[in-house]
């Protein structure tokens, strides 16, 4: 009984850690949407990288919504990781575009960097919780219980 409760407790800790990470990512997506709206309102619509950037934001948002329901499912985590990497690449490509004025984008770049730091800490906490959960379900006799009750190893981000 104790092994089962330990697995459930560690799984719950991983889910809670994802909740914190989700909150950070939602704030980052809000900042990116605010940035896009500000650029459009100011008449500085980025033609070169905007479609890819918007597509990457939408993909990441959709993957994040799916991950809220199943954050420890390996397939979902893998897709979320790929979407996050695509969003980061699209942001970098957008900033490297020919129609980007550094003085206009400086506040957005600074806010992005702040989000990167906050997200890194939340990702580290989630990954630590997942590693503890994965280690617990791999130990005997807990792995027998994990297998019986359908607990599967999660994927780190």
C-alpha positions as CSV (number, residue, x, y, z in Angstrom):
1,X,0.0,0.0,0.0
2,X,2.8,2.4,0.8
3,X,4.4,2.0,-2.6
4,X,1.1,2.8,-4.3
5,X,0.7,5.9,-2.2
6,X,4.2,7.0,-2.9
7,X,3.6,6.7,-6.7
8,X,0.4,8.6,-6.5
9,X,2.1,11.3,-4.4
10,X,5.0,11.7,-6.8
11,X,2.6,11.7,-9.8
12,X,0.6,14.4,-8.2
13,X,3.7,16.4,-7.6
14,X,4.6,16.2,-11.3
15,X,1.1,17.3,-12.2
16,X,1.3,20.2,-9.9
17,X,4.7,21.2,-11.3
18,X,3.2,21.1,-14.8
19,X,0.5,23.5,-13.6
20,X,3.1,26.0,-12.6
21,X,4.8,25.6,-15.9
22,X,1.5,25.9,-17.8
23,X,0.9,29.2,-16.0
24,X,4.2,30.6,-17.2
25,X,3.7,29.5,-20.7
26,X,0.2,31.0,-20.8
27,X,1.7,34.4,-19.7
28,X,4.4,34.0,-22.4
29,X,1.8,33.4,-25.1
30,X,-0.2,36.4,-23.9
31,X,2.9,38.5,-24.2
32,X,3.6,37.3,-27.7
33,X,-0.1,38.0,-28.7
34,X,0.2,41.5,-27.1
35,X,3.5,42.0,-29.1
36,X,1.8,41.1,-32.4
37,X,-1.2,43.3,-31.7
38,X,1.1,46.2,-30.8
39,X,3.0,45.8,-34.0
40,X,-0.1,45.6,-36.1
41,X,-1.7,48.6,-34.4
42,X,1.5,50.6,-34.9
43,X,1.4,49.7,-38.6
44,X,4.6,47.7,-38.4
45,X,3.2,44.4,-39.6
46,X,6.2,42.1,-40.1
47,X,5.7,40.5,-43.6
48,X,8.7,38.2,-43.7
49,X,8.3,36.1,-40.6
50,X,4.8,36.8,-39.3
51,X,2.9,33.8,-40.8
52,X,5.4,31.3,-39.4
53,X,5.4,33.1,-36.1
54,X,1.7,33.1,-35.8
55,X,1.5,29.4,-36.9
56,X,4.1,28.5,-34.3
57,X,2.2,30.4,-31.6
58,X,-1.0,28.6,-32.6
59,X,0.7,25.2,-32.6
60,X,2.2,25.7,-29.2
61,X,-1.1,27.0,-27.8
62,X,-2.9,23.9,-29.2
63,X,-0.2,21.5,-27.8
64,X,-0.3,23.3,-24.4
65,X,-4.1,22.8,-24.3
66,X,-3.7,19.1,-25.0
67,X,-0.9,18.8,-22.4
68,X,-3.2,20.3,-19.7
69,X,-5.3,17.2,-20.0
70,X,-2.4,14.7,-20.1
71,X,0.8,16.3,-19.1
72,X,2.6,13.1,-18.2
73,X,1.7,11.2,-21.4
74,X,5.0,10.8,-23.4
75,X,3.5,11.5,-26.8
76,X,1.9,14.7,-25.6
77,X,5.1,15.9,-23.9
78,X,7.1,15.2,-27.0
79,X,4.8,17.2,-29.3
80,X,4.7,20.0,-26.7
81,X,8.5,20.1,-26.7
82,X,8.7,20.2,-30.5
83,X,6.1,23.0,-30.6
84,X,8.1,25.0,-28.0
85,X,11.2,24.6,-30.0
86,X,9.4,25.7,-33.2
87,X,8.1,28.8,-31.4
88,X,11.5,29.7,-30.1
89,X,12.9,29.3,-33.7
90,X,10.1,31.4,-35.2
91,X,10.7,34.1,-32.6
92,X,14.4,34.2,-33.4
93,X,13.8,34.2,-37.2
94,X,11.3,37.0,-36.8
95,X,13.8,39.1,-34.9
96,X,16.4,38.4,-37.5
97,X,14.1,39.7,-40.3
98,X,15.0,42.7,-42.5
99,X,12.0,44.8,-41.3
100,X,12.7,44.6,-37.6
101,X,13.8,47.9,-36.0
102,X,15.9,47.0,-32.8
103,X,14.7,50.1,-30.9
104,X,11.1,49.1,-31.5
105,X,11.6,45.5,-30.5
106,X,13.9,46.0,-27.5
107,X,11.1,46.0,-24.9
108,X,9.6,42.8,-26.4
109,X,13.0,41.1,-26.5
110,X,13.6,42.0,-22.8
111,X,10.2,40.6,-21.8
112,X,10.9,37.5,-23.9
113,X,14.2,37.0,-22.0
114,X,12.4,37.4,-18.7
115,X,9.9,34.7,-19.7
116,X,12.8,32.4,-20.8
117,X,14.3,32.7,-17.4
118,X,11.1,32.0,-15.6
119,X,10.2,29.2,-17.9
120,X,13.6,27.5,-17.4
121,X,13.1,27.4,-13.7
122,X,9.5,26.0,-14.0
123,X,10.8,23.4,-16.6
124,X,13.6,22.4,-14.2
125,X,11.0,21.9,-11.4
126,X,8.8,19.8,-13.7
127,X,11.6,17.7,-15.0
128,X,12.8,17.0,-11.4
129,X,9.3,15.9,-10.4
130,X,9.0,13.7,-13.5
131,X,12.4,12.2,-12.8
132,X,11.4,11.3,-9.2
133,X,8.1,9.8,-10.4
134,X,9.9,7.8,-13.2
135,X,12.5,6.5,-10.7
136,X,9.7,5.4,-8.3
137,X,7.8,3.4,-10.8
138,X,11.0,1.7,-12.0
139,X,11.8,0.3,-8.5
140,X,10.7,-3.0,-7.2
141,X,8.0,-3.6,-5.9
142,X,6.5,-0.3,-7.1
143,X,7.0,-1.3,-10.8
144,X,4.6,-4.2,-10.3
145,X,2.0,-1.9,-8.9
146,X,2.7,0.8,-11.6
147,X,2.2,-1.8,-14.3
148,X,-1.0,-3.1,-12.7
149,X,-2.5,0.3,-12.3
150,X,-1.4,1.7,-15.7
151,X,1.2,4.2,-14.4
152,X,3.6,4.9,-17.3
153,X,6.9,6.7,-17.4
154,X,6.6,10.4,-18.2
155,X,8.8,12.4,-20.5
156,X,10.8,15.4,-19.3
157,X,10.6,18.7,-21.2
